[in-house]
Amino acid sequence: MSRKQITPDYIFELSWEVCNKVGGIYTVLSTRAKTLQENFQDRIIFIGPDFWKESESPYFREEKSLFAEWQWLAHEQGIDVRVGRWTIPGEPIAVLVDFKPFFEKKNDIYGWLWENYQVDSLHAYGDYDEASMFSYAAGLVVESFYNHFIDRTKRVIYHANEWMCGLGALYINKKLPQIGTIFTTHATSIGRSIAGNQKPLYDYLFAYNGDQMAWELNMQSKHSIEKQTAHNVDCFTTVSDITANECKELLDKQVDVVLPNGFDNSFVPKAAAFTKKRKQARQKMLQVANALLGEDLGDDTIIVSTSGRYEFRNKGIDVFVEAMNRLLRDRQLKKKVLAFIVVPGWVGEPRKDLQERLQSGLPYDTPLEVPQVTHWLHNMGHDNVLNMMKFYDMHNRHEDNVKVIFLPCYLDGKDGIMDLTYYDVVLGNDLCIYPSYYEPWGYTPLEAVAFRVPCITTDLAGFGLWANKEFGHPGELADGVKVIHRTDYNYSEVADYIKDTVSDFSALTKTQVEACRKQAEALSKKALWKEFIRFYYEAYDIALAKAEARMKAQQAGKKETKQQ
């Protein structure tokens, strides 16, 4: 008979990205929070770093009355916290901790880590110290809160995200063995490094030794904390089957559960509001392009884009530019294409000349100087996107049917040119393209389909693999998601597949496009958190069962010692 699943009474979830919007993990946590808050009202507590001294986090609202007595006690113990709400759907409790004071104890903390878990912190550099001190502080927060506030009969989960939170998980593991610990790696640090260093990752995965590669790529400390956390927590998880395989080969540890990244579509506009916002977004994108290019691109222009972090090879930005270059010479293309590369670069300022044109509202028939970029960059001469376009002589000439524009800033609605949020820009696209080489999950394609925009991705992305599994065959344009087969060595074929897919899309009738959009939306609904949250319950169950077994073994051991 199968046992009943064990449910936690409290969940503490830690991440560098709590109330701190810097990457994809923010999306994972902030969209999942609503579902967990509904099920564990104010017993799901997120912990993040407090470095908001100069200005307040736009995603945090402090509430001094929340756990006021414990806040005072924590301060007496040398732990400075601010408690409040994370201002996202569900408004869960968030605790921000000041980790700076722990830097002076850094060597003692690393010494403890080595003695207890053989974690090598000797080769640390960059963000390792900052992340580790936050992680340690988060461990102290939970220890203090648990000892002061939580009844010993309650079941508690400590869920650490990424290597940055590993130290705290190991600390809790040692100090509070009755707490069930979970560690999620969203991408192995060494796998990302191998891919980012232009080495073939997939064909040789079985042959790589993670420890050896960490030494070779100067990644010993991050790899070490990640590996030891994976081996010592109660439940080790990752976000996709492709990364689970990476963990097995590079961290020498099989994951206990795969936790796919879901989505909360409550902020996707409905019906008439959706149509209105899409129309506005398209108008703005065409207006910016026409002002920059001195063109008159109309509403029948196909708008495509790629976006994500500026990892030129890993995110497939290189192959996107390659595909657009080939599309320039494609005779099957039935409409003009406007392609945006929406990737935050080292941005300087919005272009004044472009702002002036946009403000005047007049039509222009001559392009601005450098008609490939909307904002000036600090490193114009060393930018990968601009250099590749220059190399291919892609200068957005009047006779070109494909125009490529680099939008190198974070879209928060206040960038000075587009002045739309990221989701509004996604909404305006006809087709989104994410030809990733290294992509453990892939939020960008999932977000696109949630906004009814068909997309192209690859089977090296966790989302692409999942889509194939859902379809029961490699995804095609008619399914709403075209999933291209990508390997270490077929860059050129991938560029051709993208070119051909955009060309095919340009020949679709309105009815076919609408069917395509419907399929994209239907797939996104299968990836909502209400469908994926069960995998988290499975992870909680595994961690709590192990913690309970550990406590029983400890008690039995004590009993035996007494009897002797």
Summary of the structure (lengths in Angstrom):
residues: 564
radius of gyration: 25.0
end to end distance: 36.1
largest distance: 94.2
contacts: 1956
relative contact order: 0.11
helix: 48%
strand: 15%
